[in-house]
Amino acid sequence: MTQFEQRMEVLRARFIARCRTEVSELRGAFQQDDLTTLRRIGHSLAGNAGLFGFPRLSVRARELEDAIDRARSAEDVRANLDAVIAEMPDEPDRGPNVLEP
């Protein structure tokens, strides 16, 4: 494994650990109707998830961003939030989740 690959593995593990924290933050922001925080975390997840090998999470996070940007109903935002949380990685050794055709 190259030094770059080793560094990316360390960063990937940190991303996964951060995801665990962000689940709580996302739920709290939704309960407080804090769309700014929901969107900020969704935007960050969309980019970072793709970088670290979680493309489904990236797609779901973008959908959450879009639901907020389009001022959809709370139910739509909640459905998108639930989809994001369902895709969150829970173990450092969990492999990339690939999009189904």
C-alpha positions as a printed Julia matrix, in Angstrom:
101×3 Matrix{Float64}:
   0.0    0.0     0.0
   1.39   3.39   -0.95
   1.71   6.26    1.48
  -1.17   8.02   -0.29
  -3.4    4.95    0.05
  -2.51   4.65    3.72
  -3.42   8.3     4.27
  -6.7    7.86    2.42
  -7.56   4.87    4.63
  -6.97   7.0     7.73
  -9.15   9.77    6.31
 -11.84   7.25    5.31
 -11.93   5.88    8.87
 -12.3    9.44   10.19
 -15.12  10.08    7.72
 -16.94   6.97    8.93
 -16.49   8.0    12.57
 -17.79  11.48   11.73
 -20.85   9.95   10.05
 -21.88   8.47   13.38
 -21.85  11.95   14.91
 -23.63  13.48   11.95
 -26.59  11.12   12.3
 -27.36  12.73   15.67
 -26.75  16.2    14.27
 -29.05  15.55   11.31
 -31.84  14.25   13.55
 -31.48  17.19   15.93
 -31.5   19.71   13.09
 -34.64  18.16   11.64
 -36.4   18.23   15.01
 -35.48  21.91   15.4
 -36.49  22.69   11.8
 -32.9   23.86   11.18
 -32.76  23.58    7.41
 -29.46  25.45    7.23
 -27.68  22.79    9.27
 -29.44  19.96    7.43
 -28.34  21.41    4.11
 -24.76  22.06    5.27
 -24.31  18.5     6.51
 -26.03  17.09    3.43
 -23.75  19.09    1.16
 -20.65  17.95    3.02
 -21.78  14.33    2.97
 -22.55  14.46   -0.74
 -18.97  15.36   -1.6
 -17.1   13.37    1.02
 -19.14  10.19    0.62
 -18.27  10.04   -3.07
 -14.6   10.63   -2.32
 -14.45   7.83    0.24
 -16.34   5.2    -1.74
 -19.96   5.58   -0.68
 -21.75   6.65   -3.87
 -25.28   5.79   -2.66
 -24.8    7.97    0.39
 -23.53  10.73   -1.88
 -26.64  10.5    -4.07
 -29.0   10.43   -1.07
 -27.26  13.43    0.49
 -27.67  15.4    -2.76
 -31.34  14.47   -2.8
 -31.65  15.82    0.75
 -29.99  19.06   -0.37
 -32.38  19.3    -3.33
 -35.43  18.69   -1.14
 -34.36  21.53    1.13
 -33.47  23.86   -1.75
 -36.85  23.32   -3.37
 -38.67  24.01   -0.1
 -40.45  20.7    -0.17
 -42.71  19.59    2.66
 -41.37  18.41    5.98
 -42.45  14.89    5.02
 -40.33  15.0     1.86
 -37.34  16.32    3.76
 -37.85  13.61    6.41
 -38.02  10.88    3.75
 -34.77  12.14    2.22
 -33.18  12.39    5.66
 -34.17   8.8     6.44
 -32.63   7.69    3.14
 -29.36   9.45    4.02
 -29.23   7.85    7.46
 -29.93   4.41    5.99
 -26.84   4.74    3.77
 -24.48   5.91    6.52
 -21.46   3.65    6.9
 -21.33   1.99   10.29
 -18.07   0.07   10.2
 -14.6    1.1     8.99
 -14.2   -2.11    7.01
 -17.54  -1.83    5.26
 -16.85  -1.84    1.55
 -17.99   0.78   -0.92
 -21.69   0.73   -1.63
 -22.28   0.75   -5.33
 -25.29   2.07   -7.12
 -27.62  -0.58   -8.43
 -28.31  -0.36  -12.18
